[in-house]
């Protein structure tokens, strides 16, 4: 016998019916209310009712729409089919082909072509459960969240409308017009457009790659805070920035590093480290402080430099021939902490050739290292201390300013300023300017000494080959026997100019002075203590860096070794 068919037109339904009132019994779950259905079929011996055509349910502030449904009044639940929709308030909308709703637990399960709309974000998936008690929706078989700026996909995902917060797990991809983010776990706020990172994550863009495992990334401003020794690599892969935490401003091209900063340029062969640092990838400018040190390895033999503050500056030197026999050089300098600067620097005119900057100009790019305050450096063939230091990779010159002291083997050199010219992995020559003093340790009591206004020392291989001293030259020397023992004689000499020539093995060959000189020879047994040392003799061996780790040792000059003040040294301008 066929079941009786009951046709019920519950009410004439507007676009959004008014919510039914007073349907809740105290202490019990709210009852699902049938608001409208053109057909309601009730069969004998079946607990559920069949609803057809424009079916609308209401439950605890939410409207639920479908083309047809099975409604189980006893269980306070229903199944909905075709054109399924849930509207919760004026902001949350859920769509799909199928829905199961439990009024007791307030759990709604959407299947097939599911779409959740909230604010500016839309979530797409084939299987979504929405817990109305917790106000959380989640999918578990792949889904995609799209808003006005980003597209996020993952295998598992969760969305909390109240917080506008989405959580993604397993094969997460965030696609932005400017970058793509890959991770296994990510939280994303659809309002602020900020992504919170909790697991190893890679962010790829045209400018490079970011590797991080913790932090946040603002997808609108491209500002981020990267923690746990995150790494930023430029697109060429030759510049690497790493630190405990990096405040990175990708759109503006700079980052600040706090704790264990590591910056490496594999092309220019330089490493910069410190506990605080700054790097501008647009101008290729960097500085570090707080236990800062730099490793320059472009010369084959690594140079280790420590100072209170270190700067790496990239300079683009551009020249191009033009007519009219004029010379101009345009030099782009990037030596500003928070901004780029372009300065045109004219050079001396030439009678035959002229240069100017055009878009066809060939660029020469080189690196400049500047170190300030308490400088200590180590290289296998030379070690030094000074107040300020500058190294130019263009001409491989190391400039030492203000109380510089340099050691080479058993020789100590100091003066007002020292310029060291390097050739590949060896020293080519050095120029000691003003108040020059060279001391060679013979046996800790006797020292060969050379003093002058200016001194140039030329090397062959790693051995001293020739010395040229100019102005007010004064020297003390202890000749050696063939067995390297001292001959027992002190030679003192004074002249205007002096040149010393050495053999290939570094031993003395000859000495030339001009235009005239004064000298005397004294046996050891007649030498007084005052005659052992020239005026302004200081032996700073206790300051000498012993290895690459000793550059961090704090060493101060003894009171007795502090030289008297003279005219101001030509220290390079720290603001340039």
Backbone torsions as a table, in degrees:
resi	resn	phi	psi	omega
1	UNK	NA	136.6	-177.2
2	UNK	-75.1	146.3	178.5
3	UNK	-70.8	146.1	178.9
4	UNK	-66.2	142.7	179.7
5	UNK	-105.6	125.8	-178.1
6	UNK	-115.1	117.4	177.1
7	UNK	-95.9	120.4	-176.2
8	UNK	-126.0	124.6	169.2
9	UNK	-103.2	97.6	-169.4
10	UNK	-62.5	-48.8	176.0
11	UNK	-166.2	163.1	174.7
12	UNK	-78.8	115.7	-167.6
13	UNK	-96.4	126.2	170.0
14	UNK	-76.0	-174.9	-178.7
15	UNK	-58.3	-43.9	174.0
16	UNK	-133.2	107.0	-176.2
17	UNK	-65.3	156.2	174.8
18	UNK	-70.6	139.5	-177.0
19	UNK	-64.3	133.6	176.5
20	UNK	-61.8	149.8	-176.8
21	UNK	-112.9	154.3	170.5
22	UNK	57.3	43.6	179.2
23	UNK	-103.8	2.1	-176.2
24	UNK	-100.7	126.5	171.9
25	UNK	-91.4	139.3	-175.8
26	UNK	-58.2	131.0	175.3
27	UNK	81.3	-0.5	-179.0
28	UNK	-118.6	156.0	176.0
29	UNK	-59.3	148.5	178.9
30	UNK	-66.1	143.6	-175.5
31	UNK	-87.7	137.9	173.9
32	UNK	-69.2	131.9	-176.8
33	UNK	-111.4	129.5	173.0
34	UNK	-80.8	116.7	-178.5
35	UNK	-91.0	-39.0	-177.8
36	UNK	-159.8	142.1	168.6
37	UNK	-164.1	131.2	-179.6
38	UNK	-69.7	-34.3	178.6
39	UNK	-126.4	132.5	172.8
40	UNK	-127.5	120.9	-177.2
41	UNK	-114.2	125.9	178.3
42	UNK	-118.7	119.9	-179.9
43	UNK	-103.7	146.6	179.7
44	UNK	-66.2	143.1	176.7
45	UNK	68.0	13.6	174.4
46	UNK	-118.0	136.0	-177.2
47	UNK	-78.8	-23.1	-175.1
48	UNK	-101.7	159.1	175.7
49	UNK	-108.9	149.4	178.9
50	UNK	-102.7	123.1	179.5
51	UNK	-109.6	138.9	-179.3
52	UNK	-138.5	143.2	170.9
53	UNK	71.2	108.4	175.5
54	UNK	55.3	51.6	-177.7
55	UNK	-82.0	133.0	178.0
56	UNK	-133.8	127.0	172.4
57	UNK	-113.3	157.9	174.1
58	UNK	-132.5	135.0	177.2
59	UNK	-151.7	116.9	172.0
60	UNK	47.6	53.8	174.0
61	UNK	88.9	0.9	-178.6
62	UNK	-122.5	138.8	172.7
63	UNK	-99.0	139.9	-178.7
64	UNK	-128.0	123.2	-173.0
65	UNK	-116.4	150.0	173.7
66	UNK	-167.3	171.9	175.7
67	UNK	-82.6	-34.9	178.6
68	UNK	-152.6	159.5	-176.3
69	UNK	-155.9	153.4	166.5
70	UNK	-105.4	116.6	-175.0
71	UNK	-110.8	119.4	177.9
72	UNK	-105.2	99.2	-175.2
73	UNK	-65.8	-35.4	-179.3
74	UNK	-65.7	-42.4	-179.3
75	UNK	-85.2	-5.0	-179.6
76	UNK	56.1	49.5	-179.2
77	UNK	-149.1	167.3	175.4
78	UNK	-156.5	161.1	170.6
79	UNK	-112.8	137.1	-176.9
80	UNK	-121.2	145.3	-175.6
81	UNK	-132.3	138.4	171.0
82	UNK	65.8	128.5	179.9
83	UNK	50.3	45.8	-177.3
84	UNK	-77.9	138.3	-179.5
85	UNK	-149.5	140.9	171.9
86	UNK	-125.1	133.3	176.9
87	UNK	-120.7	119.0	179.1
88	UNK	-116.2	105.1	-174.7
89	UNK	69.8	-152.8	-178.4
90	UNK	-105.1	7.1	-173.3
91	UNK	-124.4	-22.5	-175.8
92	UNK	-110.7	124.9	-179.5
93	UNK	-133.8	132.8	179.3
94	UNK	-122.8	135.4	-178.8
95	UNK	-131.2	151.2	176.2
96	UNK	-178.7	-178.3	178.2
97	UNK	-91.7	-23.8	-176.9
98	UNK	-144.6	147.4	177.9
99	UNK	-147.3	139.1	168.5
100	UNK	-117.9	129.7	-177.1
101	UNK	-126.0	128.5	177.1
102	UNK	-109.5	111.3	-177.9
103	UNK	-70.1	-22.4	-179.7
104	UNK	-77.3	-43.5	179.5
105	UNK	-94.9	-10.7	-177.7
106	UNK	58.4	36.2	176.8
107	UNK	-102.2	125.5	178.4
108	UNK	-115.0	132.5	-179.2
109	UNK	-117.6	117.3	178.2
110	UNK	-103.2	142.0	178.3
111	UNK	-138.0	148.3	174.7
112	UNK	67.8	116.8	177.3
113	UNK	53.2	48.5	-175.8
114	UNK	-81.7	140.2	177.8
115	UNK	-140.9	126.4	176.2
116	UNK	-113.9	125.1	179.3
117	UNK	-115.5	129.1	178.1
118	UNK	-152.0	119.0	-177.5
119	UNK	60.0	-130.6	-179.0
120	UNK	-90.2	-0.5	-175.9
121	UNK	-105.5	145.8	176.6
122	UNK	-131.4	130.7	-179.3
123	UNK	-108.6	128.9	-179.9
124	UNK	-115.7	135.5	176.1
125	UNK	-165.7	176.2	175.5
126	UNK	-105.6	-15.2	-179.7
127	UNK	-142.8	117.4	-179.0
128	UNK	-139.3	130.0	171.6
129	UNK	-106.0	134.5	179.3
130	UNK	-123.3	116.7	-179.9
131	UNK	-92.5	105.7	-176.2
132	UNK	-74.5	-24.2	175.9
133	UNK	-66.5	-45.4	179.2
134	UNK	-88.0	-12.5	-176.5
135	UNK	57.1	52.5	-179.2
136	UNK	-136.3	134.2	172.3
137	UNK	-112.9	144.0	-179.4
138	UNK	-147.0	146.5	175.4
139	UNK	-120.4	162.3	-170.8
140	UNK	-144.9	11.2	-179.3
141	UNK	-138.9	35.4	179.2
142	UNK	94.3	134.5	179.7
143	UNK	-162.5	171.0	-178.4
144	UNK	-143.5	131.9	175.6
145	UNK	-110.5	128.9	-178.6
146	UNK	-125.3	131.8	172.1
147	UNK	-128.9	-164.4	-174.3
148	UNK	-67.6	-15.0	-174.9
149	UNK	-124.4	-37.6	-169.5
150	UNK	-126.6	160.0	173.7
151	UNK	-128.2	121.2	-176.7
152	UNK	-119.7	132.0	177.8
153	UNK	-127.2	151.3	176.6
154	UNK	-165.5	170.0	176.9
155	UNK	-78.9	-40.9	178.8
156	UNK	-123.1	140.7	179.8
157	UNK	-152.2	158.5	-178.8
158	UNK	-141.9	142.9	-179.8
159	UNK	-133.4	131.8	178.8
160	UNK	-115.5	101.3	-175.8
161	UNK	-59.4	-38.5	-178.3
162	UNK	-60.0	-36.8	-179.6
163	UNK	-96.8	-7.7	-173.9
164	UNK	53.8	40.9	-173.9
165	UNK	-118.6	127.5	177.2
166	UNK	-112.6	138.1	176.7
167	UNK	-117.4	131.5	-177.2
168	UNK	-124.2	140.1	177.7
169	UNK	-138.0	148.6	173.4
170	UNK	71.2	106.9	175.5
171	UNK	58.4	52.9	-177.3
172	UNK	-83.0	133.6	174.3
173	UNK	-132.6	124.7	173.3
174	UNK	-109.2	117.2	-177.5
175	UNK	-106.1	119.1	-180.0
176	UNK	-123.8	150.9	179.3
177	UNK	-55.6	-24.1	-175.9
178	UNK	-104.5	-13.8	-177.8
179	UNK	-162.8	168.5	174.0
180	UNK	-130.2	132.3	-178.1
181	UNK	-111.3	133.5	178.2
182	UNK	-120.8	131.3	-179.3
183	UNK	-158.1	175.6	173.7
184	UNK	-110.4	-10.0	175.9
185	UNK	-155.5	133.5	-175.5
186	UNK	-154.5	141.4	170.2
187	UNK	-113.3	140.8	-173.9
188	UNK	-139.7	129.4	178.5
189	UNK	-97.8	118.1	-176.7
190	UNK	-72.1	-13.4	178.6
191	UNK	-88.0	-54.4	-178.0
192	UNK	-83.5	-16.7	-177.1
193	UNK	63.9	30.0	178.4
194	UNK	-100.6	132.2	177.3
195	UNK	-102.3	128.2	176.1
196	UNK	-99.0	130.5	-172.4
197	UNK	-109.0	134.9	-176.8
198	UNK	-128.9	-15.7	-177.3
199	UNK	-131.9	168.5	179.1
200	UNK	-50.2	125.6	-171.7
201	UNK	-136.3	144.4	176.6
202	UNK	-123.3	130.2	178.5
203	UNK	-118.4	116.9	-173.5
204	UNK	-110.9	130.7	177.3
205	UNK	-143.1	178.6	179.1
206	UNK	-65.6	-24.9	-177.2
207	UNK	-90.4	-10.7	179.1
208	UNK	152.0	-159.7	-176.2
209	UNK	-131.3	139.1	173.5
210	UNK	-111.0	130.9	173.3
211	UNK	-114.6	123.2	179.9
212	UNK	-151.7	159.3	177.4
213	UNK	-123.8	-3.6	179.5
214	UNK	-160.2	139.9	177.6
215	UNK	145.2	-160.1	176.3
216	UNK	-143.3	157.0	-177.5
217	UNK	-138.7	120.5	176.9
218	UNK	-85.5	111.1	-174.1
219	UNK	-76.2	-10.6	177.2
220	UNK	-86.2	-55.7	-176.4
221	UNK	-88.7	-12.4	-175.4
222	UNK	61.4	27.3	170.2
223	UNK	-90.6	149.4	-178.8
224	UNK	-154.2	158.0	170.1
225	UNK	-120.7	115.0	-174.9
226	UNK	-111.1	123.8	-174.0
227	UNK	-112.9	178.6	173.1
228	UNK	55.5	56.3	176.5
229	UNK	53.8	53.5	175.4
230	UNK	-72.5	161.6	-175.7
231	UNK	-132.7	136.1	174.8
232	UNK	-118.8	125.1	-178.3
233	UNK	-120.9	133.2	179.8
234	UNK	-73.6	170.6	-171.9
235	UNK	-65.7	-30.0	177.6
236	UNK	-77.3	-15.4	179.7
237	UNK	78.5	10.8	-177.2
238	UNK	-103.8	-1.9	175.8
239	UNK	-126.0	126.9	-175.8
240	UNK	-125.3	126.5	177.2
241	UNK	-120.1	128.7	-177.6
242	UNK	-140.3	152.0	177.6
243	UNK	-173.6	164.5	177.6
244	UNK	-58.9	-43.7	173.3
245	UNK	-143.7	137.7	-178.5
246	UNK	-125.2	119.7	170.5
247	UNK	-89.6	102.6	-168.3
248	UNK	-109.8	128.7	179.0
249	UNK	-116.9	86.2	-170.8
250	UNK	-63.0	-43.4	-177.1
251	UNK	-62.5	-35.5	179.5
252	UNK	-90.0	-9.9	171.9
253	UNK	82.0	19.6	-179.7
254	UNK	-136.9	160.2	178.4
255	UNK	-142.8	146.7	173.8
256	UNK	-111.6	135.8	-174.4
257	UNK	-116.9	133.1	179.5
258	UNK	-121.6	113.2	176.5
259	UNK	89.3	119.5	173.9
260	UNK	51.1	50.6	176.5
261	UNK	-66.3	138.3	176.0
262	UNK	-138.3	118.0	176.9
263	UNK	-127.0	124.7	-179.2
264	UNK	-129.1	135.0	171.7
265	UNK	-115.4	105.9	-174.6
266	UNK	-75.7	-19.7	177.5
267	UNK	-77.8	-49.0	-179.9
268	UNK	-86.4	-4.2	173.6
269	UNK	57.9	61.9	178.9
270	UNK	-145.1	143.6	177.8
271	UNK	-126.6	134.0	178.1
272	UNK	-121.8	130.9	-178.8
273	UNK	-134.3	157.7	178.9
274	UNK	171.8	173.6	179.1
275	UNK	-91.9	-12.0	168.6
276	UNK	-140.3	140.7	179.9
277	UNK	-155.5	166.8	179.2
278	UNK	-138.5	140.9	178.8
279	UNK	-142.5	130.0	174.5
280	UNK	-110.8	110.6	-176.1
281	UNK	-77.5	-16.1	178.0
282	UNK	-75.8	-38.7	179.8
283	UNK	-102.8	-4.9	-178.3
284	UNK	57.2	45.9	179.6
285	UNK	-113.6	140.7	179.7
286	UNK	-148.4	151.4	168.9
287	UNK	-145.3	157.8	-179.6
288	UNK	-141.4	149.9	176.0
289	UNK	-145.6	177.6	-178.1
290	UNK	64.5	91.9	-176.0
291	UNK	58.7	36.9	-176.6
292	UNK	-73.9	142.2	170.2
293	UNK	-153.5	159.3	-174.8
294	UNK	-131.4	142.6	174.6
295	UNK	-118.5	116.1	178.6
296	UNK	-109.0	114.5	-174.5
297	UNK	-122.3	24.9	178.6
298	UNK	-74.7	-18.7	-176.1
299	UNK	-93.0	7.0	-179.3
300	UNK	91.6	-49.5	176.5
301	UNK	-99.0	117.7	-172.0
302	UNK	-66.0	137.7	175.9
303	UNK	-107.0	121.7	-179.3
304	UNK	-105.5	121.0	-176.0
305	UNK	-123.0	131.6	174.4
306	UNK	-122.5	140.6	176.9
307	UNK	-160.0	170.4	176.4
308	UNK	-63.1	-41.5	179.7
309	UNK	-137.1	136.2	178.3
310	UNK	-127.3	140.7	177.8
311	UNK	-126.5	140.7	170.7
312	UNK	-115.6	121.7	-175.0
313	UNK	-123.2	129.9	175.7
314	UNK	-99.2	128.7	-178.4
315	UNK	-119.7	130.2	177.5
316	UNK	-104.9	112.7	-178.4
317	UNK	-103.8	112.5	-173.6
318	UNK	-116.2	129.7	178.8
319	UNK	-138.9	146.2	177.9
320	UNK	-151.6	132.1	178.1
321	UNK	-66.2	139.6	170.4
322	UNK	-139.0	177.7	-176.2
323	UNK	-83.0	-175.0	176.4
324	UNK	74.7	11.4	173.6
325	UNK	50.6	49.5	177.4
326	UNK	-123.9	158.6	-179.9
327	UNK	-125.6	127.4	170.2
328	UNK	-140.6	144.3	175.6
329	UNK	-125.6	129.8	177.5
330	UNK	-104.8	119.8	-178.4
331	UNK	-117.2	118.8	176.2
332	UNK	-88.7	122.0	-177.6
333	UNK	-114.9	139.2	176.9
334	UNK	-122.5	77.8	-177.9
335	UNK	-130.6	50.2	178.1
336	UNK	-128.1	142.7	-173.5
337	UNK	-67.6	-42.9	-173.8
338	UNK	-126.5	11.5	-179.9
339	UNK	-153.9	160.7	176.5
340	UNK	-88.6	153.7	176.4
341	UNK	-140.8	145.7	177.1
342	UNK	-124.6	121.6	-178.7
343	UNK	-130.5	130.3	176.3
344	UNK	-92.7	126.2	-177.3
345	UNK	-118.3	107.9	178.1
346	UNK	-70.4	147.5	175.3
347	UNK	-118.1	177.3	-174.8
348	UNK	-58.1	141.9	178.1
349	UNK	-69.1	153.2	178.0
350	UNK	-124.3	151.3	-180.0
351	UNK	-82.9	-14.9	-171.4
352	UNK	-118.9	-28.9	-172.4
353	UNK	-135.1	150.1	174.7
354	UNK	-137.9	154.8	-176.0
355	UNK	-135.3	147.5	172.7
356	UNK	-152.2	163.5	-177.6
357	UNK	-89.3	123.0	172.5
358	UNK	-134.9	172.4	-178.2
359	UNK	-68.9	-14.2	177.8
360	UNK	-92.6	0.6	-176.0
361	UNK	-67.8	139.9	174.5
362	UNK	-82.3	132.8	-176.6
363	UNK	-98.1	137.5	170.1
364	UNK	-109.9	118.4	-176.7
365	UNK	-107.9	129.0	177.8
366	UNK	-140.9	166.1	-174.1
367	UNK	-108.6	141.4	175.6
368	UNK	-124.0	131.9	176.9
369	UNK	-111.2	128.8	175.8
370	UNK	-123.2	134.8	-180.0
371	UNK	-127.9	136.3	-176.8
372	UNK	-125.8	137.6	167.4
373	UNK	68.4	117.3	176.1
374	UNK	62.6	43.7	-177.2
375	UNK	-73.8	132.6	172.3
376	UNK	-136.5	132.8	179.4
377	UNK	-138.3	157.9	-178.7
378	UNK	-139.8	133.0	166.7
379	UNK	-141.1	153.3	-172.2
380	UNK	-57.2	-32.7	-177.1
381	UNK	-101.0	-3.2	177.3
382	UNK	-159.6	149.2	177.6
383	UNK	-138.9	152.0	-177.2
384	UNK	-160.1	162.0	172.8
385	UNK	-136.7	149.0	176.7
386	UNK	-170.4	178.1	177.5
387	UNK	-83.6	-41.0	-176.6
388	UNK	-140.1	148.8	-175.7
389	UNK	-144.4	147.9	175.3
390	UNK	-141.8	135.3	177.3
391	UNK	-125.6	130.3	178.4
392	UNK	-112.6	121.2	179.8
393	UNK	-75.2	-19.3	-179.6
394	UNK	-61.1	-48.7	-180.0
395	UNK	-114.7	7.4	177.4
396	UNK	54.4	49.0	179.5
397	UNK	-114.1	131.6	176.5
398	UNK	-106.7	118.9	-179.1
399	UNK	-104.4	128.1	177.2
400	UNK	-114.2	128.9	-175.7
401	UNK	-123.3	147.7	172.5
402	UNK	61.6	105.3	179.5
403	UNK	52.5	47.9	179.4
404	UNK	-78.0	142.7	173.0
405	UNK	-132.5	131.3	-177.8
406	UNK	-127.0	139.3	177.5
407	UNK	-119.4	138.2	174.4
408	UNK	-139.5	116.2	-172.5
409	UNK	50.1	-119.4	-178.4
410	UNK	-99.4	20.8	-176.9
411	UNK	-112.1	135.8	175.4
412	UNK	-116.0	135.8	-177.8
413	UNK	-130.6	135.6	173.3
414	UNK	-148.1	162.8	-178.8
415	UNK	-177.6	-162.1	178.6
416	UNK	-76.2	-44.3	179.0
417	UNK	-143.9	142.6	177.4
418	UNK	-126.7	127.3	173.6
419	UNK	-111.3	127.0	-178.3
420	UNK	-114.9	119.4	-178.8
421	UNK	-101.6	120.3	-175.3
422	UNK	-109.0	149.6	179.0
423	UNK	-129.4	108.6	-174.3
424	UNK	56.1	-117.8	-174.4
425	UNK	-99.2	4.4	-177.2
426	UNK	-123.7	165.0	175.1
427	UNK	-80.9	128.6	176.2
428	UNK	-82.6	-59.4	172.5
429	UNK	-160.0	165.9	177.1
430	UNK	-132.9	148.4	-179.6
431	UNK	-120.4	115.9	177.8
432	UNK	-99.9	115.8	-172.5
433	UNK	-102.9	128.6	173.7
434	UNK	62.8	130.1	178.6
435	UNK	52.5	46.5	-175.6
436	UNK	-77.1	139.6	-178.8
437	UNK	-147.7	124.0	176.7
438	UNK	-117.8	131.8	-178.3
439	UNK	-128.8	129.3	176.7
440	UNK	-115.4	120.7	-178.1
441	UNK	-76.8	121.5	179.0
442	UNK	-97.5	-48.5	-179.1
443	UNK	-154.0	30.0	179.1
444	UNK	72.4	-5.8	174.2
445	UNK	-119.8	-43.8	-178.3
446	UNK	-102.1	131.9	-178.0
447	UNK	-131.0	127.7	167.8
448	UNK	-70.5	131.9	-173.9
449	UNK	-132.6	139.1	177.0
450	UNK	-137.4	126.5	-174.8
451	UNK	-129.9	136.7	179.9
452	UNK	-162.9	172.9	174.9
453	UNK	-69.1	-40.2	-178.1
454	UNK	-142.7	147.4	-175.9
455	UNK	-145.7	133.4	174.3
456	UNK	-120.0	133.3	-176.4
457	UNK	-124.9	121.8	-174.9
458	UNK	-107.1	139.8	-175.4
459	UNK	-118.1	150.2	173.4
460	UNK	-127.7	116.7	-168.6
461	UNK	69.3	-123.1	175.5
462	UNK	-114.5	14.0	-177.0
463	UNK	-112.5	146.1	177.6
464	UNK	-66.2	129.4	-174.9
465	UNK	-112.2	-34.4	-177.6
466	UNK	-156.8	145.8	178.2
467	UNK	-128.8	132.1	175.3
468	UNK	-121.2	116.4	179.8
469	UNK	-112.3	135.0	-174.7
470	UNK	-130.3	127.0	173.2
471	UNK	86.1	118.9	176.2
472	UNK	50.9	47.8	-176.1
473	UNK	-74.6	136.0	176.2
474	UNK	-143.6	136.5	-176.0
475	UNK	-143.2	147.1	169.2
476	UNK	-123.3	129.2	-179.1
477	UNK	-136.1	147.1	178.5
478	UNK	-117.8	101.3	-179.6
479	UNK	-60.3	151.0	-179.1
480	UNK	-113.3	150.5	171.7
481	UNK	-80.0	175.8	179.8
482	UNK	-62.6	-27.9	179.5
483	UNK	-87.0	13.0	178.2
484	UNK	76.0	0.4	176.0
485	UNK	-77.2	146.9	178.1
486	UNK	-66.4	142.6	-175.7
487	UNK	-77.4	-11.0	-179.4
488	UNK	88.5	16.2	-178.4
489	UNK	-126.8	140.5	173.6
490	UNK	-106.2	124.5	176.2
491	UNK	-104.7	123.4	175.6
492	UNK	-113.6	137.6	-176.2
493	UNK	-144.3	143.5	177.6
494	UNK	-134.7	135.5	-177.0
495	UNK	-159.7	174.1	175.4
496	UNK	-86.0	-38.2	179.6
497	UNK	-136.9	146.8	-179.4
498	UNK	-148.2	142.1	175.6
499	UNK	-135.5	130.4	-179.5
500	UNK	-113.4	133.7	177.9
501	UNK	-112.9	136.7	-178.4
502	UNK	-116.2	153.9	174.3
503	UNK	-77.1	170.9	-178.6
504	UNK	-61.3	-28.0	-180.0
505	UNK	-85.0	3.2	177.5
506	UNK	90.6	-1.2	179.1
507	UNK	-85.0	158.2	-176.8
508	UNK	-64.4	136.6	177.2
509	UNK	-114.0	-55.9	178.7
510	UNK	-158.7	165.4	-179.5
511	UNK	-133.2	136.2	-179.9
512	UNK	-128.0	132.5	176.8
513	UNK	-126.5	157.1	177.0
514	UNK	-163.7	160.6	-6.7
515	UNK	-74.6	-25.6	175.9
516	UNK	-150.4	161.1	-177.5
517	UNK	-144.1	160.7	176.8
518	UNK	-127.3	135.3	-179.6
519	UNK	-154.6	167.8	175.4
520	UNK	-154.5	158.1	-179.8
521	UNK	-119.1	133.2	-177.5
522	UNK	-131.7	127.1	174.6
523	UNK	-64.0	154.3	-177.0
524	UNK	-57.0	-39.3	-174.3
525	UNK	-71.6	-8.9	178.0
526	UNK	-109.0	-2.0	-178.4
527	UNK	-77.2	128.5	175.2
528	UNK	-87.8	158.9	178.0
529	UNK	-55.0	-35.9	-178.7
530	UNK	-66.5	-26.2	-178.9
531	UNK	-81.0	-12.1	-177.8
532	UNK	-73.1	-22.7	-172.9
533	UNK	-129.4	137.6	169.4
534	UNK	-76.6	159.0	175.8
535	UNK	-59.7	142.8	-179.0
536	UNK	71.9	21.6	174.2
537	UNK	-77.4	127.4	173.8
538	UNK	-139.9	136.5	178.7
539	UNK	-111.8	108.9	-171.2
540	UNK	-103.7	31.6	-174.7
541	UNK	-58.4	-26.8	179.7
542	UNK	-71.4	-13.3	176.6
543	UNK	-91.0	-15.8	-170.3
544	UNK	-66.0	126.4	173.5
545	UNK	-66.6	129.4	-174.2
546	UNK	-89.0	-27.5	177.5
547	UNK	-159.2	-176.7	-175.4
548	UNK	-66.6	-22.7	177.4
549	UNK	-85.5	-23.0	-177.5
550	UNK	-74.8	-7.5	178.0
551	UNK	-65.2	-19.1	-179.3
552	UNK	-86.9	-9.7	-179.8
553	UNK	-68.1	131.9	176.8
554	UNK	-83.3	119.2	-178.8
555	UNK	-133.0	126.5	-179.9
556	UNK	-116.1	153.5	-178.8
557	UNK	-72.4	142.0	174.4
558	UNK	-65.7	150.9	-179.3
559	UNK	-57.4	-34.9	-178.8
560	UNK	-73.5	-13.8	-177.3
561	UNK	-104.9	10.5	178.9
562	UNK	-85.5	120.4	-176.7
563	UNK	-72.3	151.3	176.0
564	UNK	-65.6	149.8	-179.5
565	UNK	-67.2	135.2	175.2
566	UNK	-121.4	-164.4	178.6
567	UNK	-62.7	155.7	-174.4
568	UNK	-59.4	133.3	178.1
569	UNK	-72.5	153.7	179.7
570	UNK	-86.4	63.3	177.8
571	UNK	-70.0	138.2	-178.6
572	UNK	-62.6	149.1	-178.1
573	UNK	-65.0	117.2	-175.8
574	UNK	-71.1	-14.9	179.4
575	UNK	-89.1	-6.9	179.9
576	UNK	-84.2	NA	NA
